[in-house]
């Protein structure tokens, strides 16, 4: 029975982890100051949006032609 309550509790705790909609600063708190050079202070939604550096795009460029590899002079066997 304890195991069931543990699993249900864990499921409930994890179900609220991904909620990021409608976030606002706590009562009496403000958002961080505007970054240097920014004309306006970013909103909470803008601060939560990942940049391309945080979530890079996937490159699916396929190899279209086979090319012979050139030899690697530094690929030496380990010393005994």
Residue, then its C-alpha position, 0 to 999 in steps of 0.5 A: x500500500x505504501x508503494x502505491x501511495x509513493x507511486x501516486x505521489x511521484x506521479x502527481x509531483x511530476x505532473x506539475x513539473x512542465x507547467x510554464x504557462x502564465x508565470x508571473x513574478x511573486x507578489x512584491x518581486x519584479x523581473x530581472x533588469x533588462x540586459x545591457x543594450x536592450x531597449x526594453x525589459x523582456x517579459x516572463x514569456x520572452x525569458x522562458x523561450x529557449x534561444x537557438x544556442x540553447x536548442x540548436x536546430x538539427x542538421x540533416x544534411x546527407x552525404x551525397x557522394x562517397x569520398x576517400x578519406x585521406x590518411x591521418x599521420x597522427x593516428x599512431x598505435x599506442x606505445x608498448 
